[in-house]
Amino acid sequence: MASILQKLITPLFNGPPEPPRNKVTVVGVGQVGMACAVSILLRELADELALVDVMEDKLKGEMMDLQHGSLFLKTPKIVADKVDVLTYVTWKLSGLPKHRVIGSGTNLDSARFRFLMADKLGIHASSFNGWILGEHGDTSVPVWSGTNVAGVNLQTLNPDIGTDCDDENWKETHKMVVDSAYEVIKLKGYTNWAIGLSVADLTESLMRNMNRIHPVSTMVQGMYEISDEVYLSLPCVLNSGGVASVVNMTLTDDEVAQLQASANTLWDIQKDLHDI
């Protein structure tokens, strides 16, 4: 007796299914992991999304919840299976070449900076150009010398921008960038959507071979007179090979010194991991 499936569909090819061409794996299904997963799904970046976590019930529940929404998505396969480390440790343990190991770095810091600066100027975030480099968080480095709108450099309009001598106190914007995560955590208990959208943006550049420039964490040894093996954020060209190249920014002496201080801070933390 033929089944409904046999009566409905006549197979023309009985070989094994094609492997996924674009597979993205999200490790950890907490608030951040799921925000990354949903952002990646909504941007239609993969034909298979895999979730990984050691909490089996939570993992299965999140997988099922997403699968139930498959009608509204264009990712045909969502799977799950059971397993924030330093990018440095990931590189050391993985054995991968340095251009294939990338940290999200200051991509989100820069997005927050662009939003806050643009908001003060009354324009959209995409119309303000500015970079936060170095280490994500408290010791990040705002590149005031490169801030511009439509090619108009803000430092030429206000030579004191970002300094303690600035009457307009633009430096406060960077403080707001640093404090913003703490503020969101204080208000809602965690941050997730912005980092999820940020990771999806990076994923798009990698999966679609776009050669877009992002401030992501990469090995900076030998750059800006940094001698230690540390990962810091610099403007990187991302494509399907990983970090294809690094843009050599024209930084002021003070900005270089801040970048070097960031490197020293990180090295003091990770130097004991050097023999991994």
C-alpha positions as CSV (number, residue, x, y, z in Angstrom):
1,M,0.0,0.0,0.0
2,A,1.6,3.2,-1.1
3,S,1.9,6.0,1.4
4,I,0.7,9.6,0.9
5,L,4.3,10.6,0.4
6,Q,4.9,8.0,-2.3
7,K,1.6,9.0,-4.0
8,L,2.4,12.7,-3.8
9,I,6.0,12.9,-4.9
10,T,8.0,11.0,-7.5
11,P,11.8,11.2,-6.7
12,L,14.1,11.7,-9.7
13,F,17.3,11.6,-7.7
14,N,18.0,9.1,-4.9
15,G,21.6,10.1,-4.0
16,P,22.7,11.7,-0.7
17,P,21.5,15.3,-0.1
18,E,23.8,18.1,-1.1
19,P,25.8,19.5,1.8
20,P,25.0,23.1,2.9
21,R,26.8,25.7,0.8
22,N,26.5,28.4,3.5
23,K,26.3,27.1,7.0
24,V,26.5,29.3,10.1
25,T,26.9,27.8,13.6
26,V,26.0,29.8,16.7
27,V,27.7,28.5,19.8
28,G,25.6,29.3,22.9
29,V,21.8,29.8,22.9
30,G,21.5,32.5,25.5
31,Q,20.2,36.0,24.9
32,V,23.2,37.0,22.7
33,G,23.4,33.8,20.8
34,M,19.7,33.8,19.9
35,A,19.8,37.5,18.9
36,C,22.7,36.5,16.6
37,A,20.7,33.5,15.3
38,V,17.6,35.5,14.6
39,S,19.5,38.4,13.0
40,I,21.3,35.9,10.7
41,L,18.0,34.2,9.8
42,L,16.3,37.5,9.0
43,R,19.1,38.6,6.7
44,E,18.9,35.2,4.8
45,L,22.7,34.6,5.1
46,A,22.7,30.8,5.3
47,D,21.0,27.7,4.0
48,E,21.7,25.9,7.3
49,L,21.8,27.3,10.8
50,A,23.2,25.2,13.6
51,L,22.8,25.9,17.3
52,V,25.2,24.5,19.8
53,D,25.0,24.5,23.6
54,V,25.5,22.2,26.6
55,M,22.0,22.9,28.0
56,E,20.1,20.3,26.0
57,D,16.6,21.3,26.9
58,K,17.1,25.0,26.2
59,L,18.9,24.1,23.0
60,K,16.1,21.8,21.8
61,G,13.5,24.4,22.7
62,E,15.2,27.2,20.8
63,M,15.7,25.0,17.8
64,M,12.0,23.9,17.8
65,D,10.8,27.5,18.3
66,L,12.8,28.6,15.2
67,Q,11.8,25.6,13.2
68,H,8.1,26.4,13.9
69,G,8.7,29.8,12.2
70,S,10.2,28.2,9.1
71,L,7.3,29.3,7.0
72,F,8.4,32.9,7.5
73,L,12.1,32.3,6.9
74,K,14.3,31.4,3.9
75,T,16.8,29.2,5.7
76,P,15.6,25.7,4.9
77,K,17.5,23.8,7.6
78,I,17.7,24.7,11.3
79,V,19.5,22.1,13.5
80,A,21.0,21.9,17.0
81,D,23.6,19.8,18.7
82,K,25.4,19.6,22.2
83,V,29.0,21.9,23.2
84,D,33.2,34.6,25.4
85,V,36.5,33.0,24.9
86,L,39.4,35.2,24.1
87,T,39.9,35.5,20.4
88,Y,43.6,34.9,21.2
89,V,42.8,31.6,22.9
90,T,40.6,30.5,20.0
91,W,43.4,31.2,17.5
92,K,45.9,29.3,19.6
93,L,43.7,26.3,20.2
94,S,42.2,26.1,16.7
95,G,45.4,26.0,14.7
96,L,43.8,28.3,12.1
97,P,45.8,31.0,10.4
98,K,45.4,34.4,12.0
99,H,43.3,35.9,9.2
100,R,40.6,33.2,9.8
101,V,40.1,34.0,13.5
102,I,38.1,37.2,13.9
103,G,36.6,38.8,17.0
104,S,33.6,41.1,16.8
105,G,35.9,43.6,18.5
106,T,34.7,47.2,18.4
107,N,32.2,46.7,15.6
108,L,29.4,47.4,18.0
109,D,31.3,50.1,19.8
110,S,31.7,51.9,16.5
111,A,28.0,51.4,15.7
112,R,27.1,53.0,19.0
113,F,29.5,55.8,18.4
114,R,28.1,56.5,14.9
115,F,24.5,56.4,16.3
116,L,25.2,58.8,19.2
117,M,27.3,61.2,17.1
118,A,24.8,61.2,14.3
119,D,21.9,61.7,16.8
120,K,23.6,64.9,18.1
121,L,24.1,66.1,14.6
122,G,20.5,65.3,13.5
123,I,21.5,62.9,10.8
124,H,21.2,59.1,10.2
125,A,23.9,56.9,11.7
126,S,25.1,55.7,8.2
127,S,25.8,59.3,7.3
128,F,28.3,59.8,10.1
129,N,31.7,58.2,9.6
130,G,33.8,57.4,12.7
131,W,35.7,54.6,14.2
132,I,36.3,53.1,17.6
133,L,39.5,51.0,17.6
134,G,41.5,49.0,20.1
135,E,39.9,46.9,22.8
136,H,36.1,46.6,23.1
137,G,34.9,48.4,26.2
138,D,36.5,50.8,28.7
139,T,39.9,51.3,27.0
140,S,38.6,51.6,23.4
141,V,40.1,54.3,21.3
142,P,37.9,56.9,19.5
143,V,39.5,58.1,16.3
144,W,38.5,61.8,16.5
145,S,40.9,62.7,13.7
146,G,38.9,60.6,11.3
147,T,35.4,61.7,12.2
148,N,33.6,63.1,9.2
149,V,30.2,63.8,7.6
150,A,30.1,63.7,3.8
151,G,33.9,64.1,3.7
152,V,33.9,67.1,6.0
153,N,36.4,66.3,8.8
154,L,35.0,67.4,12.1
155,Q,38.4,68.0,13.6
156,T,39.0,70.7,10.9
157,L,35.8,72.4,12.2
158,N,36.8,72.0,15.8
159,P,40.5,71.2,16.4
160,D,39.7,70.5,20.1
161,I,37.1,67.8,19.3
162,G,37.4,64.8,21.7
163,T,39.9,66.6,24.0
164,D,39.4,68.0,27.5
165,C,39.8,71.5,26.0
166,D,36.6,71.1,23.8
167,D,33.9,73.6,24.9
168,E,31.3,71.5,23.1
169,N,32.4,68.4,25.1
170,W,32.2,65.9,22.2
171,K,34.4,63.6,24.4
172,E,31.3,62.8,26.4
173,T,29.9,60.9,23.4
174,H,32.7,58.3,23.7
175,K,32.0,58.0,27.4
176,M,28.4,57.3,26.5
177,V,29.6,54.6,24.1
178,V,31.5,52.9,26.9
179,D,28.7,53.3,29.5
180,S,25.9,52.4,27.1
181,A,26.2,48.6,27.6
182,Y,26.2,49.0,31.4
183,E,23.1,51.2,31.1
184,V,21.2,48.7,29.0
185,I,22.2,45.9,31.4
186,K,21.0,48.0,34.3
187,L,17.7,48.6,32.6
188,K,16.9,45.2,31.1
189,G,19.4,42.9,32.6
190,Y,21.5,42.1,29.5
191,T,22.3,43.3,26.0
192,N,21.5,41.2,23.0
193,W,19.8,42.8,20.0
194,A,22.6,45.3,19.0
195,I,25.3,42.6,19.3
196,G,23.2,40.2,17.4
197,L,22.7,42.7,14.5
198,S,26.4,43.5,14.6
199,V,27.4,39.9,14.3
200,A,25.0,39.3,11.5
201,D,26.5,42.3,9.7
202,L,29.9,40.8,10.0
203,T,28.6,37.4,8.9
204,E,27.1,39.0,5.8
205,S,30.5,40.4,4.7
206,L,32.1,37.0,5.2
207,M,29.4,34.8,3.6
208,R,28.8,37.1,0.6
209,N,32.5,37.9,0.0
210,M,31.7,41.6,0.1
211,N,35.1,43.2,0.9
212,R,33.5,45.6,3.3
213,I,35.6,47.3,6.0
214,H,34.7,46.6,9.7
215,P,36.5,47.4,12.9
216,V,37.1,43.8,14.1
217,S,39.6,42.2,16.3
218,T,42.6,40.8,14.5
219,M,46.3,40.0,15.2
220,V,48.1,43.4,15.4
221,Q,51.6,42.3,16.2
222,G,54.0,44.4,14.2
223,M,51.5,47.2,13.6
224,Y,51.7,50.6,15.2
225,E,54.9,49.4,17.0
226,I,53.0,46.8,18.9
227,S,55.4,43.9,19.6
228,D,53.2,41.4,21.5
229,E,50.8,38.8,20.1
230,V,47.5,40.5,20.8
231,Y,44.2,40.8,19.1
232,L,42.9,44.4,18.8
233,S,40.3,46.1,16.6
234,L,41.5,47.8,13.4
235,P,39.6,48.6,10.2
236,C,39.7,45.2,8.4
237,V,38.6,44.2,4.9
238,L,36.4,41.1,5.3
239,N,35.5,38.6,2.6
240,S,35.0,34.9,2.3
241,G,38.7,34.3,3.2
242,G,38.4,36.1,6.5
243,V,40.5,39.2,7.1
244,A,41.8,40.0,3.7
245,S,43.7,43.2,4.7
246,V,44.0,45.9,7.3
247,V,43.6,49.6,6.5
248,N,46.5,51.7,7.6
249,M,44.8,54.6,9.3
250,T,46.4,58.0,9.7
251,L,46.3,58.2,13.4
252,T,47.6,61.0,15.6
253,D,50.4,60.3,18.0
254,D,48.0,60.4,20.9
255,E,45.7,57.9,19.2
256,V,48.6,55.5,18.5
257,A,49.6,55.8,22.2
258,Q,46.1,54.9,23.3
259,L,46.2,51.9,20.9
260,Q,49.5,50.8,22.3
261,A,48.1,51.2,25.9
262,S,45.2,48.9,24.9
263,A,47.6,46.3,23.6
264,N,49.6,46.5,26.8
265,T,46.5,46.1,28.9
266,L,45.4,43.0,27.0
267,W,48.9,41.5,27.0
268,D,49.1,41.8,30.8
269,I,45.9,39.8,31.0
270,Q,46.8,37.1,28.5
271,K,50.6,36.7,28.7
272,D,50.1,33.7,31.0
273,L,48.2,32.0,28.2
274,H,51.1,32.4,25.8
275,D,52.2,28.7,26.0
276,I,48.8,27.3,25.0
